Amino acid sequence: MLFVTGLLSYAAYNPNLAPGNDKTPEKGWLGFYLFSWPTSPYWLYRLTQGIHVTLGLVLIPVLLAKLWSVVPKLFTWPPVRSLSHALERLSLLLLVGGVLFEFVTGVLNIQLHYIFPGSFYTLHFYGAWVFIGAFVVHVAFRIPTMARALRSRRFRSVLRTPAARTTPEAADDTGLVTPDPAPPTMSRRGALGLVGAGSLALLVVTAGQSIGGALRKTALLAPHGQDPGTGPNGFQINKTAAEVGIRARDIGPAWRLVVRGPGRERIFTRAQVLALPQHTAALPIACVEGWSTDDLDWSGVRLADLAALVGLRQSPPGVFVESAQRGGAFSSTHLRDNQVRDPRSLLALRVNGADLSPDHGYPARIIVPANPGVHNTKWVTRLTFGAAQ
């Protein structure tokens, strides 16, 4: 589930749409499964990414327990006894290294700590494929051992055995059982309970960031970025306008929106954009870090209506969105034609009845159903419909 939801998260970025959307341009056949990300249901990305991040954190105790149980195996000597053993050891190295890399980079990303070199998206994407490849190879080698272990005792009897009647495993050729074990201090059911309690605790302090409502207050492990304050604009901010180099003159009275189509161009002031037919949409924002908002009331101009203003009334094409943000990985993005055509896709000017704050994209930002938050571009200055994709 963790791997699948990760692949879905990558697909949601529409990486095959245009070079600007693809953070892993050398992925090759690893992108075999990619598809056009839909706009319905509007909460799709909120669900898939919420599951991905929450499950990733919940599995940390399971990962630590598994690594603790196989530590002796990591240091067996001699390290290589045969060709098959060498392949197994290599898969083990990639398996342990891959899973640690994925969990560490994932946790750092959730907390907005981008201290690793290179793009998180590229590193996490390739790391996932390294891990899953090693996992498949490792399982193939260990199927006989797993089958014997599962047949050796019934799960129900394990749960009924207290520490006083817990006995060590019999020595075998796996290298995981010490020849002179100390008396047990915890039963197997106690160990399972400890891991389960740890996972449950992480679920309680994480899931609320995606479920929302009253449970949002319980999300102690939600990313702690900027303080959004209260009021209509009081929802999560990953990066403020100042942090990405937005200047007062970029979003002040001199701001203009340029809308381009094949052979046509229109330029609007914010007052003129406000004078266009306004529509509303109740949509959340969901980000790769796992947090999401409840449904927010956005108002602005439909992207399809803006396309019509430059002559694209029938089946408007995709659009290239540019921001006043200078540089950075997501200062621009492409949206697909199905995203433009959705009547809930807006160039939003207001949220919850108030003008957007500068940190939330004033004078105008994109809001598209089921779109990753980072692709709902803020501080929009130019829309080019039908741009090469």
C-alpha angles and dihedrals in degrees: 000000000000092000094045095049088048090055089048090052090054092048090053089066089065091228093176092055099079140337091258091060095049115084092174104049093166096054093113114170092001086083093058093121099051118129139172106285111235129226094219132108087034091212094054098109091042088057100043096043092042090055091046096053097037093048091046092056094042091055094056094093089047090051093049092048091050093049091048091052094052100040092110089055091057092063104041117144132252089034093211126032102163143353093270090047090051090053091048092050091049091051089049091052092050091042096053094037092046096049093046090048092050095048095044095047091043094053092046091050092049089057092045093246104143096180097133120095119258130007118331090217093055095043095045093046095052092040090056092054092047090052097046092047091051090044093055092049092046093050091049090056095044101044094103092049092047092049092052092048093050091049094047095077141002117253092226092055090051090056090052097051115097124208091261091063097036113119128192122254117269114258114262140159096278094089091226098103120076114229090225108035122189119235111282117260095187134033122237089249088053091054091048090047092050092052092044092050091051092051092046091051091052090048091053094051095042113035095069092071089068101030092051127185116086091342090068088082090061093057096103092158095051113123111278107213127143121345104251094196121211136298131056092327094044100120135106121304121193097184128012125223090254093052093058095044101258109161128203092249091053092065101023131098091300092062115121133185114221116201116190135187134165103311095343136092134182127188122203138186116219090256090055092049089051089052091059118092107289125214134184134222131182105220137149128226114232122185136197090249088070100251122120137175128233114255110301125201107242125184131189144095122322113246089227090057091052089051089052090055089066095046101273101119099138118062097339113217129231121291137226109221121204128191137205085240107109115222125334129118096279106033086119137018143180123236124201125243091251089056092050093049095051107104090221092061106103145175089228122213100169138031128200090354097307136092114269113266117238090253091054095050110279127205091031140337139180122256118182127170116256090004120139108256095242090060091055086088119213130213092026116198105164138029118191112189117203093016115165109280 
